[in-house]
Amino acid sequence: MLKNITEIKSLKSKNELLDICAKPFIILFEDLLRAKGIDLKNTKVSSWQKLLKLIISADFFKIISEFQVEIIPYKKMRALEKYFADNTINPDEVAKFSVPLSKLMKWLQGKRT
């Protein structure tokens, strides 16, 4: 898993797919991102760049490995659904770009079901 996170950290280019993949994680980790001082309202910074700041943090592996789905508020769950209901994010398509990112998306799909 740590090797996968290292590869995800290296995905720094601006890319529409990265930005789309980042949006549900921003919804999920909104409070944590704010606590780390990441300005979520800054439209000059892509969603991926915002999420990358969390991924780069030393405790990201701990955050996702200890994440408890039971604490996700209903409102956030509903917001996450729109990204998966219409296949906006398809982990198999993401895998063509990055296998580790695809695994992270599958982790998110598993957490919301």
Secondary structure per residue as TSV (DSSP state, phi and psi in degrees):
chain	resnum	aa	ss	phi	psi
A	1	M	-	360.0	-40.9
A	2	L	H	-62.5	-36.5
A	3	K	H	-62.0	-41.0
A	4	N	H	-63.8	-41.6
A	5	I	H	-64.7	-38.3
A	6	T	H	-60.7	-42.1
A	7	E	H	-67.0	-40.1
A	8	I	H	-61.8	-39.5
A	9	K	H	-60.2	-29.3
A	10	S	T	-78.6	-10.6
A	11	L	-	-80.8	85.7
A	12	K	-	-109.0	-6.4
A	13	S	S	-72.5	155.9
A	14	K	-	-77.8	126.5
A	15	N	-	-154.2	134.2
A	16	E	H	-61.6	-38.9
A	17	L	H	-63.1	-42.9
A	18	L	H	-60.9	-42.2
A	19	D	H	-64.5	-42.5
A	20	I	H	-64.6	-43.1
A	21	C	H	-64.8	-31.3
A	22	A	H	-73.2	-30.4
A	23	K	H	-58.0	-45.6
A	24	P	H	-65.9	-31.2
A	25	F	H	-69.6	-34.0
A	26	I	H	-65.1	-40.3
A	27	I	H	-60.9	-48.0
A	28	L	H	-65.3	-42.8
A	29	F	T	-106.2	23.9
A	30	E	H	-51.4	-49.0
A	31	D	H	-65.0	-40.1
A	32	L	H	-66.5	-41.0
A	33	L	H	-61.6	-44.3
A	34	R	H	-63.7	-41.4
A	35	A	H	-62.1	-28.6
A	36	K	T	-87.3	5.8
A	37	G	T	81.3	19.0
A	38	I	-	-87.8	121.7
A	39	D	-	-78.5	103.7
A	40	L	T	-77.3	-15.1
A	41	K	T	-91.1	-7.6
A	42	N	-	-71.0	107.4
A	43	T	T	-80.2	-8.9
A	44	K	T	-79.5	-14.6
A	45	V	S	-109.2	129.2
A	46	S	-	-68.4	160.3
A	47	S	H	-58.0	-40.2
A	48	W	H	-62.5	-43.0
A	49	Q	H	-63.2	-36.4
A	50	K	H	-66.0	-47.9
A	51	L	H	-66.0	-36.7
A	52	L	H	-58.2	-33.3
A	53	K	H	-61.5	-35.9
A	54	L	H	-74.2	-43.0
A	55	I	H	-61.3	-38.6
A	56	I	H	-69.6	-24.5
A	57	S	S	-61.1	148.4
A	58	A	T	-62.8	-23.4
A	59	D	T	-100.0	13.1
A	60	F	H	-61.7	-44.3
A	61	F	H	-59.2	-42.1
A	62	K	H	-64.2	-41.2
A	63	I	H	-58.4	-48.9
A	64	I	H	-78.3	-29.1
A	65	S	H	-75.7	-26.1
A	66	E	S	-103.7	6.3
A	67	F	-	-63.5	134.6
A	68	Q	-	-110.1	113.9
A	69	V	G	-63.1	-25.9
A	70	E	G	-63.6	-18.4
A	71	I	G	-94.2	1.0
A	72	I	S	-75.0	120.2
A	73	P	-	-62.8	149.5
A	74	Y	H	-54.5	-41.5
A	75	K	H	-59.6	-40.0
A	76	K	H	-70.1	-39.1
A	77	M	H	-59.8	-43.2
A	78	R	H	-63.0	-40.3
A	79	A	H	-66.4	-35.1
A	80	L	H	-69.0	-35.5
A	81	E	H	-55.5	-37.1
A	82	K	H	-63.2	-25.3
A	83	Y	H	-79.2	-21.7
A	84	F	H	-110.2	-24.9
A	85	A	H	-62.9	-39.6
A	86	D	T	-106.6	20.1
A	87	N	-	59.4	29.9
A	88	T	S	-55.7	-39.3
A	89	I	S	-119.2	114.5
A	90	N	-	-116.0	111.7
A	91	P	H	-54.7	-30.6
A	92	D	H	-68.2	-36.9
A	93	E	H	-70.2	-39.4
A	94	V	H	-62.2	-34.9
A	95	A	H	-61.6	-27.3
A	96	K	H	-65.9	-25.3
A	97	F	H	-94.6	-45.4
A	98	S	-	-157.3	116.8
A	99	V	H	-63.6	-45.8
A	100	P	H	-61.1	-38.6
A	101	L	H	-65.4	-37.5
A	102	S	H	-60.3	-41.2
A	103	K	H	-64.5	-38.0
A	104	L	H	-66.4	-37.6
A	105	M	H	-67.0	-38.6
A	106	K	H	-65.6	-35.6
A	107	W	H	-60.7	-45.1
A	108	L	H	-63.9	-43.2
A	109	Q	H	-59.9	-41.2
A	110	G	H	-65.6	-34.9
A	111	K	H	-72.3	-29.0
A	112	R	H	-89.4	-8.3
A	113	T	-	-99.3	360.0
